[in-house]
Amino acid sequence: MITVTFHISCKKHSLTKTRDVVSVSKHNLRLFQSEEYNEEMIEVEVGSEVNVLDDVKEIYEREFSEALAEYNKGKRSDRQIPDYLEYVSESKKNDVATEVILQVGDKEFWADKTREQWNAMKPLLRDQLEYVKEIVPEFKIASAVTHLDEDSPHMHVVGVPVATGYKRGLSKQVAKTKVFDQERLEKIQDLMHDFVEHQMIDHPEIFGDETLKPKEKGRNSDFSKEFYLRLKQQEYEKLEDKCQEKETQIEALDGTAKEMKEDIESTVNQYVDSVVNTEMKKEFMRYATLENPKTTLGKLVSKAFRTFKEWWDKTKKPEVAEKAKTSILQKLRESQTIVDQRKEQQSPNLNRNNIRPER
């Protein structure tokens, strides 16, 4: 007996944010280098070949633009939703999209099948996709990609579950839990189980006398090894993004710490140089003013200072003294002028106070 898979992405593997869709896009469209995969053995059935997120954006524009315009009408700018996809991604209350895996049989079943039998599965997966559209019309397909380069042929379907009739928020919203609630999911899986069973009967060249394993109640799907690998890859990419973010923060902190250290070192060096220069000048003047220097250095500095002082007294001192005297006298005159002006301002008041009325 073989299994049929109709798996809905859920819990920590849900496509909650736009970056989760980007991660799925890398895997589904083989947008990275890996020896395990062969991009020539995948087939894009729906959507672009370069970016699943762009396909999801088109769905949002088509399905929600009218409801969004209606919701924003008459509201203050700070209460409006400019971009519904971005709003859903940031709110974390709903998944921006949902991924479904379609698969019949596991690695053991497909291990001894020919390449022709693998290729013959492609139209059957396409028929399953069309049947999904028929039984779940609220699930708007953005991307569907068939993989033939792993353990078994299967299809990745990314779509946006849409529901209407909301009283709060937009009248039409993305709604994974409403479209794929437990009761509805079981009904869909039962229908898919019957559909695949008929496919197997109609294609003995692929399935021979194999029969389909009865669906186990309460299970989302029978997981394939390939699906587990892809989920691990998504987890790794998320961890890698977080590590990169932390590294960037650490580098920024290191840079700030380095700048602070350099500023402190510069300030300390400037202060030290100032102290050293001040002490040097004091020491020089101590030597320069010695009356009877005894050391060679003292005699040298004292002689140099006397020579400098003789030159200063003859040439520069008179000029500097004259400028200083002129400046001081000017300031004294200015001060006297201010005093005289204040006296003049106060004199009328004094005279007025001395006047007495005649009796």
C-alpha positions in Angstrom: 0.0 0.0 0.0 1.2 3.5 -0.8 0.3 6.9 0.7 -1.2 10.1 -0.7 0.0 13.4 0.6 -2.0 16.6 0.8 0.0 18.5 3.4 -0.8 22.1 4.6 2.1 24.1 5.9 1.5 24.8 9.6 2.9 25.9 13.0 6.6 26.9 12.8 6.7 26.0 9.1 3.8 28.3 8.2 4.3 31.1 5.7 3.6 33.8 8.3 5.8 36.5 6.8 6.9 37.6 3.3 10.4 36.4 4.0 9.0 32.8 4.5 7.6 33.0 1.0 11.1 34.1 -0.2 12.6 31.0 1.5 10.0 28.8 -0.2 10.7 30.4 -3.5 14.4 29.6 -3.2 13.6 25.9 -2.7 10.7 25.5 -5.1 12.4 27.3 -8.0 15.9 26.0 -7.2 17.3 29.5 -6.8 20.5 28.2 -5.0 23.4 25.9 -5.8 23.1 22.4 -4.5 24.5 19.0 -5.7 21.2 17.4 -4.5 19.0 19.3 -6.9 18.7 19.7 -10.6 16.8 22.8 -11.8 16.4 21.2 -15.3 14.2 18.5 -13.6 11.6 20.9 -12.2 8.6 22.2 -14.1 6.7 25.5 -13.3 3.0 24.8 -13.8 1.7 28.1 -12.4 3.5 31.4 -11.7 6.9 32.8 -12.6 10.2 31.1 -12.7 12.1 33.6 -10.6 10.0 34.8 -7.6 7.0 33.3 -5.9 6.6 36.4 -3.7 5.8 38.4 -6.9 3.1 35.9 -7.7 1.6 36.2 -4.2 1.7 40.0 -4.5 -0.4 39.7 -7.7 -3.0 37.6 -5.9 -3.2 40.2 -3.1 -3.6 43.0 -5.6 -6.4 41.2 -7.5 -8.2 39.8 -4.4 -7.9 42.6 -1.8 -7.4 45.9 -3.5 -11.2 46.7 -3.7 -11.8 45.7 0.0 -8.7 47.6 1.1 -9.9 50.8 -0.7 -13.3 50.4 0.9 -11.7 49.9 4.4 -9.4 53.0 4.0 -12.2 55.3 2.8 -12.9 58.1 5.2 -10.3 56.9 7.8 -7.4 59.1 9.1 -4.1 58.4 7.4 -2.7 56.9 10.6 -5.6 54.3 10.7 -5.3 53.3 7.1 -3.6 50.2 5.7 -1.3 51.3 2.8 -0.2 47.7 1.9 -2.3 44.7 3.0 0.4 42.1 2.3 2.9 44.1 4.4 0.2 44.5 7.1 -0.5 40.8 7.3 3.2 40.0 7.3 3.9 42.4 10.2 0.8 41.5 12.2 1.6 37.8 12.5 -2.1 37.1 13.1 -2.5 35.4 9.8 -0.3 33.6 7.3 0.5 35.6 4.2 0.2 32.4 2.1 -0.2 28.7 2.4 1.8 25.9 0.8 0.4 22.5 -0.1 2.4 19.4 -1.0 0.9 17.0 -3.5 2.5 13.6 -3.6 1.6 9.9 -4.2 4.0 7.2 -3.0 7.2 7.5 -1.1 10.9 6.9 -1.7 10.6 3.2 -1.4 7.8 3.0 -4.0 9.6 5.2 -6.6 13.1 3.8 -6.1 12.7 1.1 -8.8 10.5 3.1 -11.2 11.8 4.2 -14.6 12.3 7.7 -15.7 9.3 7.3 -18.1 7.1 6.4 -15.1 8.4 9.4 -13.2 7.6 11.7 -16.2 4.2 10.1 -16.5 3.4 11.4 -13.1 3.6 15.0 -14.2 0.1 15.2 -15.9 -1.4 13.3 -13.0 -0.1 16.0 -10.6 -1.4 18.7 -12.9 -4.9 17.0 -12.8 -4.6 16.9 -9.0 -3.9 20.7 -9.0 -6.9 21.3 -11.1 -9.0 19.2 -8.8 -7.8 21.3 -5.8 -8.9 24.4 -7.6 -12.3 22.9 -8.1 -12.9 21.7 -4.5 -11.2 24.6 -2.8 -12.1 27.7 -5.0 -11.2 30.0 -2.1 -7.5 28.9 -2.4 -6.1 31.2 -5.0 -3.1 29.5 -6.6 0.0 31.8 -7.0 2.6 29.2 -7.8 2.8 25.5 -8.6 6.0 23.6 -9.3 6.6 19.9 -10.0 9.9 18.4 -8.7 11.4 15.3 -10.3 14.9 15.6 -8.8 14.3 14.2 -5.4 13.1 10.9 -3.8 9.7 11.0 -5.5 7.7 13.1 -7.9 5.7 15.8 -6.1 4.2 19.3 -6.5 4.6 22.4 -4.4 1.6 24.6 -4.5 1.7 28.1 -2.9 -1.6 30.0 -2.7 -3.6 32.6 -0.8 -6.7 31.3 1.1 -9.4 34.0 0.8 -12.6 34.5 2.8 -15.3 37.1 2.8 -18.1 38.4 5.0 -15.9 40.0 7.8 -17.5 42.6 10.0 -14.3 43.9 11.4 -11.3 45.0 9.3 -11.4 44.3 5.6 -14.6 42.7 4.3 -12.4 40.2 2.4 -9.3 38.8 4.1 -6.6 36.2 3.9 -7.9 33.3 6.0 -6.0 30.1 6.3 -7.7 28.9 9.4 -11.1 29.6 8.0 -10.5 28.0 4.6 -8.6 25.0 6.0 -10.2 24.4 9.3 -10.0 20.8 10.6 -13.4 19.7 9.3 -12.8 21.2 5.9 -9.3 19.8 5.7 -10.5 16.3 6.4 -13.2 16.6 3.7 -10.6 17.9 1.2 -8.2 15.0 2.0 -11.0 12.5 1.6 -11.9 13.9 -1.8 -8.2 13.9 -2.8 -7.8 10.3 -1.5 -10.7 9.2 -3.8 -9.4 11.2 -6.7 -5.9 9.7 -6.5 -7.4 6.2 -6.1 -9.1 6.6 -9.4 -5.9 7.9 -11.0 -4.1 4.7 -9.8 -6.7 2.5 -11.3 -6.5 4.4 -14.6 -2.7 4.2 -14.8 -1.5 0.6 -14.0 1.6 1.4 -16.1 2.8 3.5 -13.1 1.1 1.9 -10.1 0.6 -1.7 -11.2 -1.5 -3.5 -8.6 -0.6 -1.2 -5.7 -3.5 0.1 -3.5 -3.9 3.3 -1.6 -3.4 3.3 2.1 -6.6 4.4 4.0 -6.3 8.0 5.3 -5.6 8.2 9.0 -8.0 10.5 10.7 -6.6 13.6 12.3 -3.4 13.7 10.3 -2.4 16.6 8.1 -0.6 14.2 5.8 1.8 11.4 5.4 5.1 13.3 5.4 7.8 12.5 2.8 11.5 12.6 3.5 11.8 15.4 0.9 9.4 17.6 2.8 11.3 17.1 6.1 14.5 18.1 4.3 12.9 21.2 2.9 11.5 22.2 6.3 15.0 21.8 7.8 16.4 24.0 5.0 13.8 26.7 5.8 14.8 26.5 9.5 18.4 26.8 8.6 17.8 29.8 6.4 15.9 31.5 9.2 18.6 30.8 11.7 21.2 32.1 9.1 19.2 35.4 8.8 19.1 35.7 12.6 22.8 35.1 12.9 23.6 37.6 10.2 21.4 40.2 12.0 23.2 39.5 15.3 26.6 39.8 13.6 25.6 43.1 12.1 24.6 44.4 15.5 27.8 43.1 17.1 29.9 44.8 14.3 28.0 48.1 15.0 28.7 47.8 18.7 32.3 47.0 18.1 32.6 50.0 15.8 31.0 52.3 18.4 33.3 50.9 21.2 36.3 51.3 19.0 35.4 55.0 18.3 34.8 55.6 22.0 38.2 54.1 22.9 39.9 56.2 20.2 38.2 59.4 21.5 39.2 58.6 25.1 42.8 57.8 24.1 43.0 61.1 22.1 41.6 63.1 25.0 44.0 61.5 27.5 46.9 62.1 25.2 46.0 65.7 24.7 45.7 66.2 28.5 49.0 64.4 29.1 50.7 66.6 26.4 49.3 69.7 28.0 50.6 68.7 31.5 54.0 67.8 30.1 54.3 71.1 28.2 53.3 73.1 31.3 55.8 71.3 33.5 58.5 71.7 30.8 57.9 75.4 30.7 58.1 75.6 34.5 61.3 73.6 34.5 62.8 75.8 31.8 62.0 79.0 33.7 63.4 77.5 36.9 66.7 76.9 35.1 66.5 80.2 33.3 66.2 82.3 36.5 69.0 80.6 38.4 71.5 83.2 39.6 74.4 80.7 39.9 73.6 77.6 37.9 76.0 74.7 38.7 75.1 72.2 36.0 76.0 72.4 32.3 72.3 72.4 31.4 71.5 75.1 33.9 74.4 77.4 32.6 73.3 76.8 29.0 69.6 77.7 29.7 70.5 80.6 32.0 72.9 82.1 29.4 70.3 81.6 26.6 67.6 83.3 28.7 69.8 86.3 29.5 70.7 86.7 25.8 67.0 86.5 25.0 66.0 88.9 27.7 68.6 91.5 26.5 67.1 91.3 23.0 63.6 91.5 24.4 64.3 94.5 26.6 65.8 96.4 23.6 63.5 95.5 20.8 60.1 94.0 21.8 59.5 95.2 25.4 59.0 99.0 24.6 56.5 98.1 21.8 54.6 95.6 23.9 54.6 98.0 27.0 53.3 100.9 24.8 50.5 98.8 23.4 49.6 97.5 26.9 49.6 101.1 28.3 47.5 102.4 25.5 45.0 99.6 25.9 44.7 100.1 29.7 44.3 103.9 29.3 41.6 103.4 26.6 39.6 101.1 28.9 39.9 103.6 31.8 38.6 106.4 29.6 35.7 104.2 28.4 34.9 103.3 32.0 35.0 107.1 33.0 32.7 108.0 30.2 30.2 105.4 31.3 30.3 106.7 34.9 29.8 110.3 33.7 26.8 109.4 31.6 25.2 107.6 34.5 25.7 110.7 36.7 24.1 112.9 34.2 21.1 110.6 34.0 20.7 110.7 37.7 21.1 114.5 38.2 17.6 115.6 37.0 15.9 113.1 39.4 18.0 114.5 42.3 17.0 118.1 41.5 13.3 117.1 41.1 13.4 115.5 44.6 14.8 118.7 46.1 11.8 120.8 44.9 9.3 121.7 47.7 5.8 123.1 47.1 5.2 126.6 48.3 3.0 127.0 51.4 
